């Protein structure tokens, strides 16, 4: 998304990338949704954005379904 608008780039780097890096898939998904609805995107960029949204939804779902960490015996 090198030729994307500054707003799209900001959402990508400060929202999506940061959210994924720290496991906050909800934040990443919100930022990616803002990217996908940006009118400046070209059709191929929109398709990639939609694919990433589906991946983020799956990651968020997997994170919610993950077993809780074991607690040490006391």
N, C-alpha and C positions, 0 to 999 in steps of 0.2 A: 504494500500500500504506500509505496514511495511517492506516488503522484496524488495521493489522497489529500483532502483538505486538512488544515491544521487541527480542526476539531476532531476529525476521524483519527488522526495520528495521536492526539492527546488521549482520546478514549482507548486506543489500542495500547499505548505504552503505560499510561497511568491507571487504567481501569482493568483491561483484560490481562495484560502481562503481570501486573502487580497482584491481581486477584488470584491468578493461577499459581504464581510463585509461592504465595502464602496460603494456598488451599481455600481461598474465599471464592468459591465458584459462583455464589450468588452475585457478588460484586462484579465478577468477570462477565457473568451472563447479562447483567444490566448494562454494562458498558458495551458489550458486543451487540446487544439489541439496539442501542443508540447508534452504533456504527451501521448496522444493517438497514436502518430506516433513514440514513442520511441520503438526501436526494443527489448528492454529488457522485455517488458510487456508480461505476460502470457495471453493466450486467454481469460480467465475469467476477467482479469484486463482490457484488451482491450475492452471487452463488457461493463463493468461498465463505462469506460472512454467515450465510445460512447454514452451511456445513459445520462451521465452528460452533455455532449456537447449539446444534444437535449434539456435538461432542461435549460441550460444557454442561448441557442438561444431563447427559449420561454420567458425567463425572460428579455432578452434584447429587444425583440419585444414588450413585455408588457410595458416596461419602455419607449420606444419610443412613444407608443400610449397613454400613460397616459396623462390626461388633465393637462394643466399648472395650477400651484397654483393660487388661486384668488389673485388679487391685492387689497390692501386696498383702499377705496374711498378717494379721496382727496378733 
